[in-house]
Amino acid sequence: MPLAECRFVQIIVGAAIVQGDRVLAAQRAEPPELAGGWEFPGGKVEDGETEEQALVRECREELAVEIEVGERLGEDVVLHDGRWLLRVWAARLVTGMPTAVEHSALRWLSRDELSDVAWLPADRPLVEELRRLLPAS
């Protein structure tokens, strides 16, 4: 479906948290159809929040960290028959060490390791965008 024809009900935000030469990937614990897949942590934008505020809140809730939101990565990713829209930003840790509060596992990936995990379909297009942010080994 062309982006211009979509009517979005929900904006989803994700954080590509970069630290040094690695990015944080999070393994979904639920729902069952997504469990085991890897994603950029984040979640739904709530009423009254900017997308950046939602991303900071979601990382606080899901990872127990404070982040600083950087540049947008890639294009919008349309999900669920055009009802949801995923937007991902580069981010950096400000305080805390990521903890898997809502995920099965967390993993720091180098540029060469980006293909080592089974990314969820929505996040796959943005993985290539990350290659330009991470230094080559």
C-alpha positions as CSV (number, residue, x, y, z in Angstrom):
1,M,0.0,0.0,0.0
2,P,1.5,3.4,-0.9
3,L,2.4,5.5,2.1
4,A,0.1,8.3,0.9
5,E,-2.9,6.0,1.0
6,C,-2.4,4.8,4.6
7,R,-4.4,6.0,7.6
8,F,-2.3,5.5,10.6
9,V,-3.9,4.7,13.9
10,Q,-0.7,4.2,15.9
11,I,2.9,5.4,15.6
12,I,5.5,3.0,17.0
13,V,9.0,4.3,17.8
14,G,12.3,2.3,18.1
15,A,15.8,3.2,19.4
16,A,19.0,2.0,17.7
17,I,21.1,2.6,20.8
18,V,24.7,2.9,19.7
19,Q,27.6,2.7,22.1
20,G,31.1,2.8,20.6
21,D,31.1,0.4,17.7
22,R,28.0,-1.6,18.7
23,V,24.2,-1.3,18.6
24,L,21.7,-2.8,21.1
25,A,19.3,-5.4,19.8
26,A,16.4,-6.8,22.0
27,Q,14.8,-10.2,21.6
28,R,11.0,-10.2,21.9
29,A,9.4,-12.2,24.7
30,E,5.8,-11.7,23.4
31,P,3.4,-11.9,21.8
32,P,3.8,-15.5,20.7
33,E,3.9,-14.7,17.0
34,L,6.9,-12.3,17.5
35,A,8.6,-14.1,20.4
36,G,12.3,-14.9,19.7
37,G,12.6,-12.2,17.0
38,W,15.0,-9.3,17.4
39,E,14.1,-5.6,17.3
40,F,15.1,-2.1,18.2
41,P,13.6,-1.4,21.6
42,G,10.7,1.0,21.8
43,G,6.9,1.1,21.6
44,K,3.8,3.1,21.1
45,V,3.5,6.9,21.2
46,E,0.9,7.8,23.7
47,D,-1.5,10.8,23.5
48,G,0.2,14.1,24.3
49,E,3.7,12.7,23.7
50,T,6.2,13.6,21.0
51,E,7.8,10.7,19.3
52,E,11.1,11.5,20.9
53,Q,9.4,11.7,24.4
54,A,7.8,8.3,23.8
55,L,11.1,6.8,22.9
56,V,12.8,8.1,26.0
57,R,9.9,6.7,28.1
58,E,9.9,3.4,26.4
59,C,13.6,2.9,26.9
60,R,13.2,3.8,30.6
61,E,10.4,1.2,31.0
62,E,11.8,-1.6,28.8
63,L,15.6,-1.2,29.5
64,A,15.9,0.8,32.7
65,V,18.1,3.4,31.0
66,E,18.0,7.0,30.0
67,I,18.8,7.8,26.4
68,E,19.4,10.8,24.2
69,V,17.6,10.7,20.9
70,G,19.6,11.5,17.8
71,E,18.9,11.4,14.1
72,R,16.1,9.5,12.4
73,L,17.1,6.4,10.6
74,G,15.8,5.3,7.2
75,E,12.2,5.5,6.0
76,D,9.0,5.0,7.8
77,V,8.0,1.3,7.9
78,V,4.3,0.6,7.4
79,L,2.8,-2.2,9.5
80,H,-0.5,-4.0,10.1
81,D,-2.2,-3.1,6.8
82,G,-1.2,0.5,7.1
83,R,-2.6,1.0,10.6
84,W,0.7,1.4,12.3
85,L,3.8,3.3,11.3
86,L,7.3,2.4,12.7
87,R,10.0,5.2,13.0
88,V,13.5,4.4,14.3
89,W,16.0,6.9,15.7
90,A,19.7,6.5,16.5
91,A,20.2,7.1,20.3
92,R,22.9,7.0,22.9
93,L,23.0,5.9,26.5
94,V,23.0,8.8,29.0
95,T,22.7,6.7,32.2
96,G,22.3,3.1,33.2
97,M,23.2,-0.3,31.7
98,P,20.4,-1.9,29.6
99,T,18.5,-4.6,31.4
100,A,16.0,-7.0,29.7
101,V,12.9,-5.8,31.7
102,E,10.4,-6.7,29.0
103,H,12.6,-8.7,26.6
104,S,14.0,-12.3,26.6
105,A,17.5,-11.1,25.9
106,L,19.7,-8.1,24.9
107,R,22.7,-8.2,22.7
108,W,25.3,-5.6,21.6
109,L,26.1,-6.2,17.9
110,S,29.0,-4.9,15.9
111,R,28.6,-3.9,12.2
112,D,29.8,-7.4,11.3
113,E,27.3,-9.1,13.6
114,L,24.2,-7.3,12.4
115,S,23.1,-10.4,10.4
116,D,23.8,-12.8,13.3
117,V,20.3,-12.4,14.8
118,A,16.8,-13.0,13.3
119,W,15.5,-9.4,13.0
120,L,11.8,-9.0,12.9
121,P,10.5,-8.0,9.4
122,A,9.7,-4.5,10.4
123,D,13.2,-3.8,11.7
124,R,15.1,-5.5,8.8
125,P,15.0,-2.5,6.5
126,L,16.7,-0.3,9.1
127,V,19.5,-2.7,9.8
128,E,21.2,-1.7,6.6
129,E,20.9,1.9,7.6
130,L,22.8,1.1,10.8
131,R,25.8,-0.1,8.8
132,R,26.6,3.5,8.0
133,L,26.6,4.5,11.7
134,L,28.8,1.7,12.9
135,P,32.5,1.6,12.1
136,A,33.9,-1.4,10.2
137,S,35.9,-4.0,12.1
